[in-house]
Amino acid sequence: MKKGFLFIIVLLIVVIICSVSIRKKIGYAVHGIDVSYYQEDINFNKVVNDGFSFVFMKASESHFLKDKQFDENWKNAAKSNLIRGAYHFFRADKDPVNQANWFVRHVKLKPGDLPPVLDLETTEGKSIGVVRERAKVWLNLIENQYKITPIIYTNKSFYEDYLYGREAFKKYPVWIAAYSSFTDPTLSDKSKKWIFWQYTDNGSVKGIKGEVDLNVFDGTLSDLKRMCIQGKYNLEPLNKTTPKSLPQIGKMK
């Protein structure tokens, strides 16, 4: 009887712990959040006062979707002196050139902003080869446009299955999502380490209603600032022509 009662108590404690919104990860100096329209209106001054230094925000998806909260988030984050960055949710079944153009159309980065981010976590039913090839097209175009190496956001399993060991992707900083890791998530590629770690999607931050993704940066605040855009970049539109090496884009099933 006592064992059964003890089991119930332990179970209740676990449920309570799991239901409580998570706060900042201990052991890291630089903390940040990532947001989209789901968080609605955000008081970024309160976010800063709560100890957060950077924010990534969703800007675009595919070749025709723009996050409806992006412009407001982008402007207000800058006013609050948060280091800001923008990400694009990649759709592997859509033309990567059009997707790159769509991102560039809506995201005007300035010195002090973080490099652009490719959110790569779905295949849309495409083969591994097609996903890699199209993602690489987007990354190359964006790097040429902003004159800085983009960041790849993905979850740990997607990284291991699709990007691990691929020479074409080794140069890109990795922002890894790993919620089950209580300690630093380790990538199979021992020579590579994540630069950002998204460790939960149910964080609690002052100035934000509801839950939000929480992240840490692997370095100091000075290191983070050195990662940011330092100078001007090309403001001209990208070439809208799909490379000849990808004639199948938009036609493959």
Secondary structure in CASP SS format (residue, H / E / C, confidence):
PFRMAT SS
TARGET T0000
AUTHOR 0000-0000-0000
METHOD secondary structure of the structure
MODEL  1
M C 1.00
K H 1.00
K H 1.00
G H 1.00
F H 1.00
L H 1.00
F H 1.00
I H 1.00
I H 1.00
V H 1.00
L H 1.00
L H 1.00
I H 1.00
V H 1.00
V H 1.00
I H 1.00
I H 1.00
C H 1.00
S H 1.00
V C 1.00
S C 1.00
I E 1.00
R C 1.00
K C 1.00
K C 1.00
I C 1.00
G C 1.00
Y C 1.00
A C 1.00
V E 1.00
H E 1.00
G E 1.00
I E 1.00
D E 1.00
V E 1.00
S C 1.00
Y H 1.00
Y H 1.00
Q H 1.00
E C 1.00
D C 1.00
I C 1.00
N C 1.00
F H 1.00
N H 1.00
K H 1.00
V H 1.00
V H 1.00
N H 1.00
D C 1.00
G C 1.00
F C 1.00
S C 1.00
F E 1.00
V E 1.00
F E 1.00
M E 1.00
K E 1.00
A E 1.00
S E 1.00
E E 1.00
S C 1.00
H C 1.00
F C 1.00
L E 1.00
K E 1.00
D C 1.00
K C 1.00
Q C 1.00
F H 1.00
D H 1.00
E H 1.00
N H 1.00
W H 1.00
K H 1.00
N H 1.00
A H 1.00
A H 1.00
K H 1.00
S C 1.00
N C 1.00
L C 1.00
I E 1.00
R E 1.00
G E 1.00
A E 1.00
Y E 1.00
H E 1.00
F E 1.00
F C 1.00
R C 1.00
A C 1.00
D C 1.00
K C 1.00
D C 1.00
P H 1.00
V H 1.00
N H 1.00
Q H 1.00
A H 1.00
N H 1.00
W H 1.00
F H 1.00
V H 1.00
R H 1.00
H H 1.00
V C 1.00
K C 1.00
L C 1.00
K C 1.00
P C 1.00
G C 1.00
D C 1.00
L C 1.00
P C 1.00
P C 1.00
V E 1.00
L E 1.00
D E 1.00
L C 1.00
E C 1.00
T C 1.00
T C 1.00
E C 1.00
G C 1.00
K C 1.00
S C 1.00
I H 1.00
G H 1.00
V H 1.00
V H 1.00
R H 1.00
E H 1.00
R H 1.00
A H 1.00
K H 1.00
V H 1.00
W H 1.00
L H 1.00
N H 1.00
L H 1.00
I H 1.00
E H 1.00
N H 1.00
Q H 1.00
Y H 1.00
K C 1.00
I C 1.00
T C 1.00
P C 1.00
I E 1.00
I E 1.00
Y E 1.00
T E 1.00
N E 1.00
K H 1.00
S H 1.00
F H 1.00
Y H 1.00
E H 1.00
D H 1.00
Y H 1.00
L H 1.00
Y C 1.00
G C 1.00
R C 1.00
E H 1.00
A H 1.00
F H 1.00
K C 1.00
K C 1.00
Y C 1.00
P C 1.00
V E 1.00
W E 1.00
I E 1.00
A E 1.00
A C 1.00
Y C 1.00
S C 1.00
S C 1.00
F C 1.00
T C 1.00
D C 1.00
P C 1.00
T C 1.00
L C 1.00
S C 1.00
D C 1.00
K C 1.00
S C 1.00
K C 1.00
K C 1.00
W C 1.00
I C 1.00
F E 1.00
W E 1.00
Q E 1.00
Y E 1.00
T E 1.00
D E 1.00
N E 1.00
G E 1.00
S C 1.00
V C 1.00
K C 1.00
G C 1.00
I C 1.00
K C 1.00
G C 1.00
E C 1.00
V E 1.00
D E 1.00
L E 1.00
N E 1.00
V E 1.00
F E 1.00
D C 1.00
G C 1.00
T C 1.00
L H 1.00
S H 1.00
D H 1.00
L H 1.00
K H 1.00
R H 1.00
M H 1.00
C C 1.00
I C 1.00
Q C 1.00
G C 1.00
K C 1.00
Y C 1.00
N C 1.00
L C 1.00
E C 1.00
P C 1.00
L C 1.00
N C 1.00
K C 1.00
T C 1.00
T C 1.00
P C 1.00
K C 1.00
S C 1.00
L C 1.00
P C 1.00
Q C 1.00
I C 1.00
G C 1.00
K C 1.00
M C 1.00
K C 1.00
END
